[in-house]
Amino acid sequence: MNQLNPLSINPLSINRSINPLSLVVHHVRAWPVQSQQGARRNAMIAATALAARRAERQDVEDFFAALKPAPPHRQLPLAVHR
C-alpha cells in the first residue's frame, strides 16, 4: 500500500513548481533539447523525401534508357589526311 502521505510532501517543492520563474527556467532549459529533436525530425523527413525522389529519377532514367537504342559505335580512321 504505497499511498502518499500529505504531510510527507515538502511544501517548498510545491511552491517551487508554482513559481512562474521556475516555469520560465524550465522552458529555457528544455528549449535546446526540443530544438535538436525538431531539427533531427525535419532532417529525417527531408532525407526520406530526397531518397524517394532519387529512386523515382533513377526509375525514369532507366525507362528512357530502355526505350532508345544505343548509338552505333563509330570507328575513327587511324590517319587523317589534310
C-alpha positions as CSV (number, residue, x, y, z in Angstrom):
1,M,0.0,0.0,0.0
2,N,2.0,2.9,-1.3
3,Q,-0.1,5.9,-0.7
4,L,1.3,9.4,-0.4
5,N,1.1,10.9,3.0
6,P,0.0,14.6,2.6
7,L,2.3,15.5,5.5
8,S,5.3,14.0,3.8
9,I,5.3,16.3,0.8
10,N,7.8,19.1,1.0
11,P,5.9,22.4,0.8
12,L,9.0,24.1,-0.7
13,S,8.9,21.8,-3.7
14,I,5.2,22.6,-4.3
15,N,5.9,26.3,-4.1
16,R,8.9,26.0,-6.5
17,S,6.7,24.2,-9.1
18,I,4.1,27.0,-9.0
19,N,6.7,29.8,-9.2
20,P,6.5,31.5,-12.6
21,L,10.2,32.0,-12.7
22,S,10.8,28.3,-12.4
23,L,8.5,27.6,-15.3
24,V,10.5,30.0,-17.4
25,V,13.8,28.4,-16.4
26,H,12.3,25.0,-17.2
27,H,11.3,26.1,-20.7
28,V,14.6,27.8,-21.3
29,R,16.5,24.6,-20.3
30,A,14.2,22.4,-22.3
31,W,14.5,24.5,-25.5
32,P,17.8,23.2,-26.8
33,V,16.7,19.6,-26.5
34,Q,13.3,20.3,-28.1
35,S,15.0,22.3,-30.9
36,Q,17.5,19.5,-31.6
37,Q,14.7,16.9,-31.7
38,G,12.7,19.0,-34.1
39,A,15.8,19.6,-36.3
40,R,16.5,15.8,-36.3
41,R,12.9,15.0,-37.2
42,N,13.0,17.5,-40.1
43,A,16.2,16.1,-41.3
44,M,14.8,12.6,-41.4
45,I,11.7,13.7,-43.2
46,A,13.9,15.6,-45.8
47,A,16.2,12.6,-46.2
48,T,13.3,10.3,-46.8
49,A,11.8,12.7,-49.4
50,L,15.2,13.0,-51.2
51,A,15.6,9.3,-51.3
52,A,12.2,8.8,-52.8
53,R,12.9,11.5,-55.4
54,R,16.3,9.9,-56.2
55,A,14.7,6.5,-56.7
56,E,12.0,7.9,-58.9
57,R,14.5,9.8,-61.0
58,Q,16.5,6.6,-61.4
59,D,13.4,4.7,-62.5
60,V,12.6,7.3,-65.1
61,E,16.2,7.3,-66.4
62,D,16.2,3.5,-66.6
63,F,12.9,3.7,-68.5
64,F,14.1,6.2,-71.1
65,A,17.4,4.3,-71.5
66,A,15.5,1.1,-72.3
67,L,13.4,3.0,-74.9
68,K,16.1,4.3,-77.2
69,P,18.7,2.1,-78.8
70,A,22.3,2.6,-78.0
71,P,24.1,4.8,-80.6
72,P,26.2,2.8,-83.1
73,H,29.9,2.6,-82.4
74,R,31.9,4.6,-85.0
75,Q,35.5,3.8,-85.5
76,L,37.6,6.8,-86.5
77,P,40.3,6.4,-89.1
78,L,43.8,5.9,-87.9
79,A,45.3,8.6,-90.0
80,V,43.6,11.7,-91.2
81,H,44.9,13.3,-94.5
82,R,44.9,17.0,-94.8
